[in-house]
Amino acid sequence: MNAISPASSGSSAAVRSSPALWQQLQLAAQGLRAVRAGQSARAVLQLWPASLRPGAQALLYHGLRHLGTAQVLREQLATRKPSAQVDALLCLALAALWQPDAVGYDDFTLVNQAVTALRKQRDTQAQAGFVNACLRRFLRERTALQAVVAQSPLAQWNHPLWWIEKLQRQYPAQWQAVLEANNGRAPLSLRINTTQISRGDYLAQLQEQGMAAWPVQGSGLLLTQAVDVRQLPGYAQGWFSVQDAGAQTAAPLLLEGLQAEDPSAPLRILDACAAPGGKSAHLIEHALAIGQSIRLLALDVDAARCERIHENLQRLRLQAHAQVQVADAGQVAQWQAHLQGHRLDGILLDAPCTASGIVRRHPDVRWLRRPEDVAALAKTQQYLLRQLWPLLREGGRLLYCTCSVFHEEGQDQMQQFLAQHANARLVHPVQHGLPRYFSAVQAPAAGESGDDHDGFFYGLLEKTTGTGTAGDCPDA
Ligand SMILES: C[S@@+](CC[C@H](N)C(=O)[O-])C[C@H]1O[C@@H](n2cnc3c(N)ncnc32)[C@H](O)[C@@H]1O
C-alpha cells in the first residue's frame, strides 16, 4: 500500500516507493505533538528528512483536518489518557481509519503499522497493546461510533468550539459552508508573471505537457492536478508564482485607477508587511502590465522572511523595482528615511492576522489559535493602520487586507478606523470574502463558476481632504 501525496498539494494520488508506513506515522505523530505544543506545522516539516516528508506530511495534514473526530473517538475508546506521543499516534491512526480511502491504506495495514510504530520506540512500546485494542475496538464499533461523532460539533466540523460559535454568530447563513470549505483541500493556484509570459502562452505550455488548468482572476491559473511546482515550465525563469486566487485580488484593487502624484515619477507604493513577497511581486507585475512605472518599498519585521522576498523578486526578475527593508512598519521613524521625503501614492497593509481564511492550506491554524489571539491581533492591525495613514498623500489609497474571515480583523477594523479619521473614505463596500471550494479535479463545465479561493478581507481606503466629520463605515 502506498501513502497519499502531501495534502498541501491537494491530491490523493499515491506516492510510489514511499518508506515504511510505521516510520511515516511515527514522524507525523511527532509533528502532531509539536503542533499541540504550539509550533506551526510548516516549521515542523522543514526539519523532516526529505525521504519521509511527503508521506508523513500527508498523514499529519489528514490528521489535523480530522483531529476533532479523532479526539472524540479516542475519548470513547481509550479508558485512560495515553502519553502525548502515544495519544498523537492514536489520533492520527483513528483519523486515517475514519477515512481510509482518503489516506490510501486498508484497515489492517493502518492498525498493524500504527502498532509497529509504537513497538519500535522504547518509550512507547509498552503502550502498543493498549493502542492495538483501541484501534480494533474502533473497527468493531465503527457504525455505533459514527452516531457519536454526528452528535459532537467538534467531531463533525473539526474546528475548536469557540471558532465554530464565532462563525455561527458572524455568518448565520454561511457558517457551515465556510467550515466545509476549510476542511477541503486547496488546488494549486498560480499567478502568471505577465512581465515574462502571457497567461495564454503559459497555458499552452502546460497543455503541451498534458496538464489542464483554467483561468482565475486577471493573470491566474488553477491546475487540476497536484504537481511539484519546480517541475512546471519556467519555474527558474520566474514565469509564475504560487498564489491563491483570493490573494490575487490585492494588486489590481490597489493599483487600478491610481496615478502617481507626480506624473513624471513612478508610483510610490509601500508594502508594509510584505514577506514572503507574493503581493509585492504582483504589485510590480500589475503596475507594469497597466503601463505604470513603480517604486516599491517592501518592509517586513522578520529578517529571515525578508530573504524570501529577495529570493522571490530575483526569481521573478522584478528586483529592480523594489527595495526590501527589515523593519517594524509601526515604528515609522526607524524606516521613514527610505521614503526620501516623498509621500506615498499607495499602501498595502497585508496585516498579521489569525489566518482564519487559509485553514484549508494550513490545517494546523485552527488548532494553534486561541480565542484571545483575535483581539490581540485586531489591536496590532488598528495600530499599523493608524501609524501608516499619515504617510499617504491626499488622493492616495491604502488597501487593508487580512487572510481572515473574522469580523474583528476586517469589517470592524474599517468601521473603527473610519469613525476616527475624517480624511478617510471607503472606496469599495466592505465585505469579507468567504473561502470557496471548487473541486480541483476537473475544469468547470460551461456556465459553471470555477471560483475557488481562500477566505480574505479587503478594505480599500482613499485619503480625502478631510474637512467632513468622521463617520461610520457604511457597509460594516
Ligand atoms: C500575511 S503575512 C504577509 C504576506 C505577504 N503580503 C505576501 O503576500 O506574501 C504578514 C507579514 O507581516 C509581517 N509582520 C508582522 N508584524 C509586522 C510589523 N509590525 N511590521 C512589518 N511586518 C510585520 C510578518 O512577518 C508576516 O511576514
Ligand as a Chemical Component Dictionary entry (heavy atoms), coordinates in Angstrom:
data_LIG
# 
_chem_comp.id                   LIG 
_chem_comp.type                 NON-POLYMER 
_chem_comp.pdbx_formal_charge   0 
_chem_comp.three_letter_code    LIG 
# 
loop_
_chem_comp_atom.comp_id 
_chem_comp_atom.atom_id 
_chem_comp_atom.alt_atom_id 
_chem_comp_atom.type_symbol 
_chem_comp_atom.charge 
_chem_comp_atom.model_Cartn_x 
_chem_comp_atom.model_Cartn_y 
_chem_comp_atom.model_Cartn_z 
_chem_comp_atom.pdbx_ordinal 
LIG C1  C1  C 0  0.092 37.974 5.975  1  
LIG S1  S1  S 1  1.802 37.964 6.017  2  
LIG C2  C2  C 0  2.179 38.914 4.589  3  
LIG C3  C3  C 0  2.079 38.142 3.308  4  
LIG C4  C4  C 0  2.612 38.936 2.136  5  
LIG N1  N1  N 0  1.933 40.210 1.989  6  
LIG C5  C5  C 0  2.500 38.184 0.829  7  
LIG O1  O1  O 0  1.548 38.385 0.090  8  
LIG O2  O2  O -1 3.385 37.375 0.550  9  
LIG C6  C6  C 0  2.113 39.111 7.278  10 
LIG C7  C7  C 0  3.565 39.507 7.425  11 
LIG O3  O3  O 0  3.598 40.598 8.346  12 
LIG C8  C8  C 0  4.837 40.573 8.984  13 
LIG N2  N2  N 0  4.729 41.486 10.144 14 
LIG C9  C9  C 0  4.112 41.285 11.321 15 
LIG N3  N3  N 0  4.180 42.383 12.087 16 
LIG C10 C10 C 0  4.859 43.316 11.373 17 
LIG C11 C11 C 0  5.257 44.648 11.617 18 
LIG N4  N4  N 0  4.975 45.263 12.763 19 
LIG N5  N5  N 0  5.956 45.305 10.653 20 
LIG C12 C12 C 0  6.260 44.696 9.483  21 
LIG N6  N6  N 0  5.916 43.412 9.201  22 
LIG C13 C13 C 0  5.211 42.745 10.124 23 
LIG C14 C14 C 0  5.055 39.118 9.279  24 
LIG O4  O4  O 0  6.426 38.826 9.483  25 
LIG C15 C15 C 0  4.491 38.468 8.012  26 
LIG O5  O5  O 0  5.527 38.207 7.111  27 
# 
loop_
_chem_comp_bond.comp_id 
_chem_comp_bond.atom_id_1 
_chem_comp_bond.atom_id_2 
_chem_comp_bond.value_order 
_chem_comp_bond.pdbx_ordinal 
LIG C1  S1  SING 1  
LIG S1  C2  SING 2  
LIG S1  C6  SING 3  
LIG C2  C3  SING 4  
LIG C3  C4  SING 5  
LIG C4  N1  SING 6  
LIG C4  C5  SING 7  
LIG C5  O1  DOUB 8  
LIG C5  O2  SING 9  
LIG C6  C7  SING 10 
LIG C7  O3  SING 11 
LIG C7  C15 SING 12 
LIG O3  C8  SING 13 
LIG C8  N2  SING 14 
LIG C8  C14 SING 15 
LIG N2  C9  SING 16 
LIG N2  C13 SING 17 
LIG C9  N3  DOUB 18 
LIG N3  C10 SING 19 
LIG C10 C11 SING 20 
LIG C10 C13 DOUB 21 
LIG C11 N4  SING 22 
LIG C11 N5  DOUB 23 
LIG N5  C12 SING 24 
LIG C12 N6  DOUB 25 
LIG N6  C13 SING 26 
LIG C14 O4  SING 27 
LIG C14 C15 SING 28 
LIG C15 O5  SING 29 
# 
